[in-house]
Amino acid sequence: MAAQTAISSREAEVLSLVGEHLSNAEIGARLFISVRTVETHVSSLLRKLGASDRRGLAQLAAEWSRAGRGGVATLGLPAPVSSFVGRERERAALTEAVRQHRQVSAVGAGGVGKTRLALAVAEAAAGDFADGVWFVDLVPVTDPAMVGAAVASAVGIGEQPGRGMDDSVVAALADRHALLVLDNCEHVRDGVAPLLERLLAGCPRLRVLTTSRARLMVPFERIHPVASLSLGSDGNSDAVALFLDRAAAVGWPLAAEQRGQVAEICRELDGVALAIELAAARLPALGLDGLADVLSDQLRLLTGGARVDDRHRSVRAMLDWSHALLETADRMLLRRIAVFVAPFTVDAARQVAGFGPLDAVAVVDGLARLTEQSLLTATPSPGGTRYRTLETIRQYGVEQLAAAGELDDIRYRHLGWCVRIAATLAEDTGQDTGVWRAGFDAAADDIRAALGWATDRPQHRSEAYDLALALAQLTFTRNLVGEAQQRYEQAASLAADAFSARSALRYAAAAAGCRMHGDDMFRLLRAAAAVARGAGDTAGAARDLATAAATCYRFAGTFSRPPAPGEAARRGPRAGRGRHRRPSRGGPGRVRGAQ
């Protein structure tokens, strides 16, 4: 049915719970959304699916759950942009492993095709999971502490009052029979591993499939090695099949008698899927003979004349070769846009990469050429086309930036773009909620990455403070209150003066109050008092200590360990006159008595 693909992932969740005959109030509690929002989703589902009443929706949900594929169960998966080729036995084996084990890790070198294999397996197994299949791309996540937030965003849940984001994820998935796919875990293993342990312990019906270049080293982990595509001398291997498919896609179909030559190229590439796709994309420019000649020369040059077994080096050799075939301007553009960790727009690329000798026109034309050569992917979006580099290529570009001595300069330009986009988003928070949220979600990972880079560089401390404060305000508005508290504390650590530090700490305390975390409120208000006392503002310190003391009574039920009697006032200054200014920045709701 066409209507199946027309509903959003949140509507799919609501439909699934309607199928369980839950009331609107029960659905709202399960998904942490308001009853009015549930009513809106139900009305939309009735209209989109042509159901006459709620009973009809429940019947549709049951039918889709039994059908599995093409229904609610698969809406959490991204739509592939190219066909899946080969790996039939591997796909069957990994699908069976997911059915038999709580957590399976598909482990292999970069570029071998782990993501595509995982998507194929998730689609095949979707019918086994009544509550759906969810895919989480961890490539844009640069902070291990944000893995839980990425899962929450993909599944469509929010932070529950009184709980952190990780706790909220575990609570929301506790009774779900679902498959969670975590893709590209290697760079945030320190965040994935503890979250997985909690999910497996607290969600008995949940199964997890991860892809990574290395084991996650968590209990219950079942390793499924992912090798390169099969190679054969008869031209009938999976590697050859992939090359032929991608060659046909770029308008260069090959005759049967050319299979032997294709097989030799695939052997030179060690069967690495990424390398094969990049090679096939060059056929229109070089032809099969030219491709074989250039590829052979480049590999000998880059590996010292001998083939190596390390498939990661094979991908690097392929990238070196593809990079060498680019025009000078396109090489420069490819390395400059590598600082983006998430999909980016043409305007963003112009601001970060568009300076001498590249102008705005060169950036636009270069993006088109890089996309044509499969070094970028272009995806339509409501805000315009977004471009993205594969992670392996992005990392390669960063290395090229460092080798060219441009890394700090480009990261600084990226930082400036993030500061500007954060300021623009802050101005737009009062406008259309859907548009603002989409804009924030698209830019958030780049803002976080830029902040992480600037924080460690004293010369950029001022920009880091501004960005941390802006991100705190934005995440609070986005209802990511746990991160908002974290960013306010980060801003306090970066502040250049006591007033700014104290203000950020008090906003952090207010965010902790919204989360019903009394211990954090108490700690942060005492820290604010210490800063005020150090700056000679005894009256301000006294007010902060008084507010801290009041939290012990007003928020007593939110403390994990009640403070000892008199702890709030211990080492407190005498009340007196002190100069005090109102904060120049906005933030969460004020703690009573804090201003």
C-alpha positions in Angstrom: 0.0 0.0 0.0 1.3 3.5 -0.9 0.0 4.8 2.4 2.5 2.6 4.3 5.4 4.8 3.2 3.5 8.1 3.7 3.4 7.9 7.5 6.2 9.2 9.8 8.2 7.1 12.2 6.3 8.7 15.1 3.0 7.9 13.5 4.2 4.3 13.0 4.9 4.1 16.7 1.5 5.4 17.6 -0.2 3.0 15.1 1.7 0.1 16.6 0.4 1.0 20.1 -3.1 1.5 18.8 -2.8 -2.1 17.6 -2.1 -3.1 21.2 -5.4 -1.4 22.1 -3.8 1.2 24.4 -5.7 4.4 25.2 -4.4 7.8 24.1 -3.2 8.5 27.7 -1.4 5.2 27.8 0.2 5.8 24.4 1.3 9.3 25.6 2.9 7.8 28.7 4.7 5.1 26.7 6.1 7.6 24.2 6.6 10.5 26.6 4.3 12.8 24.6 1.1 14.7 25.4 -2.3 13.2 25.0 -3.2 16.1 22.6 -0.2 15.1 20.4 -1.4 11.5 20.4 -4.8 12.6 19.3 -3.2 14.6 16.4 -1.3 11.5 15.3 -4.4 9.3 15.5 -6.4 11.8 13.4 -3.6 12.0 10.8 -3.5 8.1 10.6 -7.2 7.9 10.1 -7.0 10.3 7.2 -3.8 8.9 5.6 -4.8 5.2 5.9 -8.5 5.6 5.1 -9.6 3.9 8.3 -13.1 4.7 9.5 -12.4 4.5 13.2 -9.9 3.4 15.8 -10.9 -0.2 15.5 -9.9 -0.1 11.8 -6.5 1.4 12.7 -5.9 -1.5 15.2 -6.7 -4.0 12.5 -4.3 -2.3 10.1 -1.6 -2.3 12.7 -2.1 -6.1 13.3 -2.0 -6.8 9.6 1.2 -4.8 9.1 2.8 -6.4 12.1 2.1 -9.9 10.7 3.3 -8.8 7.3 6.5 -7.4 8.8 8.2 -6.2 5.6 6.9 -3.0 4.1 4.9 -2.1 7.2 5.4 -0.5 10.6 8.4 -2.8 11.4 10.6 -1.4 8.6 9.9 2.3 8.9 12.9 2.9 11.2 15.3 1.9 8.3 16.8 4.4 5.8 15.9 3.7 2.2 18.9 2.4 0.3 20.0 4.5 -2.7 21.5 1.6 -4.6 20.9 -2.1 -4.9 22.4 -4.7 -2.5 24.6 -7.1 -4.4 25.8 -10.6 -3.4 26.6 -11.8 0.1 23.6 -14.2 0.1 25.2 -16.7 2.5 26.6 -14.0 4.7 23.3 -12.2 4.9 21.5 -15.5 5.8 24.1 -16.3 8.5 24.0 -12.8 10.1 20.2 -12.8 10.0 20.2 -16.1 11.9 22.7 -14.8 14.4 20.5 -11.8 15.1 17.5 -14.2 15.7 19.6 -16.4 18.0 21.6 -13.9 20.1 20.8 -10.7 22.1 23.6 -8.6 20.6 25.6 -9.2 17.4 28.5 -7.2 16.2 29.3 -7.1 12.5 33.0 -6.4 12.6 35.3 -5.7 9.6 37.6 -3.2 8.0 36.5 0.2 6.8 34.8 0.1 3.4 34.0 -3.6 3.2 30.2 -3.0 3.2 29.2 -3.6 6.9 26.5 -0.9 6.8 24.8 -2.3 3.6 24.9 -5.8 5.0 23.4 -4.7 8.3 20.6 -2.9 6.5 19.8 -5.9 4.4 19.7 -8.1 7.5 17.5 -5.7 9.4 15.0 -5.6 6.5 15.0 -9.4 6.3 14.5 -9.8 10.1 11.9 -7.0 10.5 9.0 -9.4 10.5 10.3 -11.1 13.6 10.0 -7.9 15.7 6.5 -6.7 16.5 7.7 -3.2 17.8 9.9 -2.4 14.8 13.5 -2.0 13.6 15.4 1.2 14.3 18.6 2.3 12.6 21.0 4.7 14.4 23.9 6.3 12.3 26.6 7.1 14.8 29.0 8.8 12.3 27.9 12.4 13.2 28.3 11.6 17.0 31.7 12.9 18.1 31.1 12.8 21.9 30.7 9.2 23.4 28.3 10.7 26.0 25.9 11.6 23.2 25.3 8.0 22.0 22.1 7.7 24.1 20.8 11.0 22.7 21.4 9.7 19.1 19.4 6.5 19.9 16.6 8.6 21.4 16.5 10.8 18.4 16.3 7.8 16.0 13.6 6.0 18.1 11.7 9.2 18.6 11.7 9.5 22.4 12.5 12.4 24.7 14.2 12.8 28.1 11.9 11.8 30.9 11.7 14.2 33.9 13.8 13.0 36.7 15.9 10.7 34.4 18.9 11.3 32.2 18.8 10.6 28.5 20.3 7.1 28.8 17.8 6.2 31.6 15.0 7.5 29.5 16.1 5.3 26.5 16.2 2.2 28.7 12.8 3.0 30.2 11.2 3.6 26.8 12.6 0.3 25.3 12.1 -1.8 28.4 9.1 -3.8 27.2 9.6 -3.5 23.4 10.2 -6.4 21.1 12.5 -4.6 18.6 15.8 -4.7 16.8 18.2 -1.8 17.3 20.9 -1.3 14.6 23.9 0.9 15.8 26.0 1.7 12.8 29.7 2.8 12.8 30.4 2.4 16.5 34.2 2.3 16.4 34.9 6.0 17.2 32.4 6.1 20.1 32.9 2.7 21.7 33.4 4.2 25.1 29.8 5.5 24.8 28.3 2.5 23.0 29.6 -0.2 25.4 28.0 1.1 28.7 24.7 1.9 27.0 24.6 -1.5 25.4 25.1 -3.2 28.8 22.3 -1.2 30.3 20.0 -1.9 27.3 20.6 -5.6 27.4 20.1 -5.8 31.1 17.0 -3.6 31.2 15.3 -4.5 27.9 14.9 -8.3 27.8 13.1 -8.4 24.5 15.4 -6.0 22.7 18.1 -7.2 20.3 21.0 -5.1 19.0 23.0 -5.4 15.8 26.1 -3.2 15.7 28.7 -2.5 13.0 32.2 -1.6 14.0 35.8 -1.9 13.0 36.7 -3.4 16.3 34.9 -5.5 19.0 32.9 -3.6 21.5 34.0 -5.8 24.4 30.6 -6.0 26.1 28.9 -9.0 27.8 26.7 -11.2 25.5 28.5 -9.8 22.4 28.4 -12.2 19.4 31.1 -11.4 16.8 30.2 -11.8 13.1 33.3 -11.1 11.0 32.5 -9.2 7.7 35.2 -9.9 5.1 35.6 -8.4 1.6 33.5 -9.5 -1.2 34.2 -12.9 -2.6 36.8 -13.1 -5.4 36.9 -15.8 -8.1 38.9 -16.5 -11.3 35.7 -17.3 -13.4 34.3 -13.8 -13.2 31.2 -14.9 -11.3 32.1 -13.6 -7.8 30.2 -11.1 -5.7 33.0 -8.5 -6.2 32.5 -8.7 -10.0 28.7 -8.6 -9.7 29.0 -5.4 -7.6 31.4 -3.8 -10.2 29.1 -4.7 -13.1 26.0 -3.4 -11.2 27.7 0.0 -10.4 29.2 0.2 -13.9 25.7 -0.2 -15.4 24.5 2.5 -13.0 26.9 5.1 -14.4 25.9 4.2 -18.0 28.8 1.9 -18.8 27.5 -1.7 -19.1 30.2 -4.3 -19.8 30.1 -7.3 -22.1 30.4 -10.9 -20.8 33.9 -11.3 -22.3 35.1 -8.4 -20.2 34.4 -10.2 -16.9 37.9 -11.6 -16.7 39.4 -8.1 -16.8 36.9 -6.9 -14.2 37.8 -9.9 -12.0 41.5 -8.8 -12.1 40.6 -5.3 -11.1 38.6 -6.6 -8.2 41.5 -8.7 -7.1 43.8 -5.7 -7.2 41.3 -4.0 -4.9 41.1 -7.0 -2.6 37.3 -7.1 -3.0 36.7 -4.0 -0.9 33.2 -2.8 -1.7 34.1 0.9 -1.3 37.1 0.6 -3.5 35.1 -1.3 -6.2 32.4 1.4 -6.2 34.9 4.2 -6.5 36.6 2.4 -9.4 33.4 1.7 -11.3 32.5 5.4 -11.0 35.6 6.3 -13.0 34.7 4.1 -16.0 33.1 6.9 -18.0 36.4 8.9 -17.8 38.9 6.1 -18.2 37.3 3.0 -19.7 38.1 -0.5 -18.5 41.7 -0.6 -20.0 42.6 2.8 -18.7 41.2 2.0 -15.3 43.2 -1.2 -15.0 46.5 0.6 -16.1 46.1 3.5 -13.7 45.0 1.5 -10.8 47.8 -0.9 -11.1 50.4 1.9 -11.2 48.9 3.6 -8.2 48.8 0.6 -6.0 52.4 -0.4 -6.8 53.5 3.2 -5.9 51.5 3.4 -2.7 52.3 -0.1 -1.3 55.9 -0.3 -2.2 55.4 -2.7 -5.2 53.7 -5.5 -3.3 50.1 -6.2 -2.5 49.2 -6.3 1.2 46.6 -8.3 3.0 45.4 -5.3 5.1 42.2 -4.3 3.5 42.1 -1.0 5.2 45.3 -0.1 3.3 43.6 -1.2 0.1 40.9 1.3 0.7 43.5 3.9 1.4 45.3 3.0 -1.8 42.0 3.4 -3.7 41.4 6.8 -2.1 44.9 7.9 -2.8 44.4 6.9 -6.4 41.0 8.5 -6.8 42.3 11.6 -5.1 45.2 11.8 -7.5 42.8 11.8 -10.5 41.0 14.9 -9.3 41.6 18.4 -10.5 43.6 20.5 -8.0 40.5 22.6 -7.1 38.5 19.5 -6.4 41.2 18.0 -4.2 41.2 21.2 -2.2 37.4 21.2 -1.9 37.3 17.5 -0.8 39.7 18.1 2.0 38.1 21.3 3.1 34.6 19.9 3.4 36.0 17.0 5.5 35.5 19.1 8.6 31.7 18.6 8.4 30.6 15.6 10.4 27.0 15.7 9.3 25.3 16.4 5.9 25.8 20.0 4.8 24.3 22.4 2.4 25.9 24.3 -0.5 25.8 27.5 1.5 27.6 25.9 4.4 30.3 24.6 2.1 30.7 28.0 0.6 31.2 29.6 4.0 33.8 27.1 5.2 35.6 26.1 2.0 34.9 29.0 -0.3 38.0 31.2 -0.1 41.1 31.6 -2.2 41.8 30.1 -4.6 38.2 28.6 -4.5 35.3 31.0 -5.1 31.6 30.3 -4.6 31.2 29.1 -8.2 34.1 26.7 -7.8 32.5 25.3 -4.7 29.2 24.6 -6.3 30.7 23.1 -9.4 33.2 21.0 -7.3 30.4 19.5 -5.2 28.7 18.4 -8.3 31.9 16.8 -9.7 32.7 15.1 -6.4 29.1 13.7 -6.3 29.4 12.4 -9.8 32.6 10.5 -8.8 30.9 8.9 -5.8 33.1 10.8 -3.3 30.0 12.6 -2.1 26.3 11.7 -1.8 23.6 14.2 -2.5 20.2 13.9 -0.7 17.2 16.2 -1.2 15.8 17.8 1.9 13.3 20.6 2.7 16.1 23.0 3.3 17.8 22.2 0.0 20.2 19.5 -1.2 22.5 18.2 1.5 25.9 16.6 0.7 27.7 14.0 2.8 31.0 12.2 2.6 31.3 8.6 3.6 33.1 8.4 6.9 36.2 6.7 5.4 36.5 9.4 2.8 35.9 12.1 5.4 38.7 10.8 7.6 40.9 10.7 4.6 40.1 14.3 3.8 41.0 15.3 7.4 44.4 13.6 6.9 44.9 15.5 3.7 44.1 18.7 5.5 46.7 18.0 8.1 49.3 17.1 5.5 48.6 20.4 3.7 49.0 22.4 6.9 45.4 23.7 6.6 43.7 21.7 9.4 43.6 24.4 12.0 42.6 27.1 9.6 39.6 25.1 8.2 38.5 24.0 11.6 38.5 27.7 12.7 36.3 28.6 9.7 34.1 25.7 10.6 33.9 27.0 14.1 32.9 30.5 12.8 30.1 28.9 10.7 28.9 27.0 13.7 28.8 30.2 15.9 26.8 32.0 13.2 24.4 29.1 12.6 23.8 28.8 16.4 23.1 32.5 16.6 20.6 32.2 13.7 18.9 29.2 15.3 18.6 31.1 18.6 16.8 34.0 16.8 14.4 31.5 15.1 13.3 29.6 18.2 10.1 31.5 18.4 9.1 30.8 14.8 7.7 27.6 13.2 8.6 24.8 15.6 9.0 22.1 12.9 11.3 24.3 10.8 13.4 25.3 13.8 13.8 21.7 15.1 14.8 20.5 11.6 17.4 23.2 11.4 18.8 22.5 14.8 18.9 18.7 14.3 20.8 19.2 11.0 23.4 21.5 12.6 23.7 20.0 16.1 26.4 17.5 15.5 28.6 20.0 13.7 28.1 22.5 16.5 29.1 19.8 19.0 32.2 18.9 17.0 33.3 22.5 16.6 32.8 23.1 20.3 34.9 20.0 21.2 37.8 21.3 19.0 37.7 24.9 20.3 37.5 23.9 23.9 41.0 22.5 23.9 42.5 25.6 22.3 43.1 28.6 24.6 43.3 31.0 21.7 39.7 30.1 20.9 38.3 30.2 24.4 36.0 33.1 23.7 34.4 31.4 20.7 34.1 28.2 22.7 32.3 30.0 25.5 29.9 31.6 23.1 29.2 28.3 21.4 28.8 26.4 24.6 26.3 29.0 25.9 24.4 29.0 22.6 24.3 25.2 22.5 23.0 25.1 26.1 20.1 27.4 25.2 19.3 25.6 22.0 19.3 22.1 23.6 17.1 23.4 26.4 14.6 24.7 23.9 14.9 21.4 22.0 14.0 19.6 25.3 17.4 18.0 25.6 17.6 19.2 29.2 20.4 16.9 30.3 22.7 18.2 27.6 21.6 21.7 28.3 22.8 21.4 31.9 26.1 19.8 30.6 26.7 22.7 28.2 25.9 25.4 30.8 28.5 23.8 33.0 30.9 23.7 30.1 30.3 27.4 29.4 31.0 28.2 33.1 34.4 26.4 32.8 35.2 28.5 29.7 34.0 31.9 31.0 36.5 34.7 31.0 35.1 36.4 34.1 33.4 35.5 37.4 30.0 37.1 36.5 29.7 35.0 33.3 30.8 31.8 35.1 28.4 32.3 37.9 25.5 33.1 35.6 26.2 29.9 33.6 26.4 27.8 36.7 23.0 29.2 38.0 21.4 28.4 34.6 22.9 24.9 34.9 21.3 24.6 38.3 17.9 25.7 36.9 18.3 23.0 34.2 19.0 20.4 36.9 15.9 21.6 38.6 13.8 21.0 35.5 15.3 17.4 35.4 14.4 17.0 39.1 18.1 16.3 40.0 18.4 17.9 43.4 22.0 16.8 44.0 23.1 18.7 40.9 21.1 21.8 41.8 22.7 21.8 45.2 26.2 21.3 43.8 25.9 23.9 41.1 24.4 26.6 43.3 27.2 26.1 45.8 29.7 26.3 42.9 28.0 29.6 41.8 28.4 30.9 45.4 32.1 30.0 45.4 32.6 31.9 42.2 30.8 34.9 43.6 32.7 34.8 46.8 36.0 34.6 44.9 35.0 37.7 43.0 34.2 39.6 46.2 30.4 39.5 45.7 29.4 38.4 49.2 25.7 39.3 48.7 25.5 37.2 45.6 27.2 34.3 47.2 24.8 34.5 50.2 21.8 34.5 47.8 23.2 31.4 46.0 23.8 29.6 49.3 20.4 30.5 50.5 18.8 29.1 47.3 21.0 25.9 47.7 19.7 25.5 51.2 16.1 26.0 50.0 16.5 23.2 47.5 17.1 20.8 50.3 13.5 21.3 51.5 11.7 22.3 48.3 13.3 19.4 46.2 13.9 16.9 49.0 12.5 14.0 47.1 14.9 14.6 44.2 18.1 14.1 46.1 19.8 10.7 46.0 21.7 11.7 49.2 20.3 14.5 51.3 23.0 17.0 52.3 24.1 17.1 55.9 22.4 19.7 58.1 24.0 23.1 57.6 26.1 21.9 54.6 24.6 24.6 52.3 25.7 27.4 54.5 29.1 26.0 55.5 31.9 28.4 54.6 29.2 30.9 53.5 30.0 34.6 53.5 28.2 37.1 55.6 25.4 38.8 53.9 26.2 42.3 52.7 26.0 44.7 49.9 27.4 43.5 46.6 27.2 44.6 43.0 25.0 42.3 40.9 24.0 42.4 37.2 21.3 40.5 35.5 22.6 37.9 33.0 22.8 39.1 29.4 21.9 35.8 28.0 18.6 33.8 28.3 18.3 30.4 29.7 16.0 27.9 31.5 13.4 29.0 34.0 15.0 30.6 37.1 15.3 28.9 40.4 13.3 30.8 42.9 15.5 33.1 44.8 18.4 32.8 42.4 17.9 36.3 40.9 
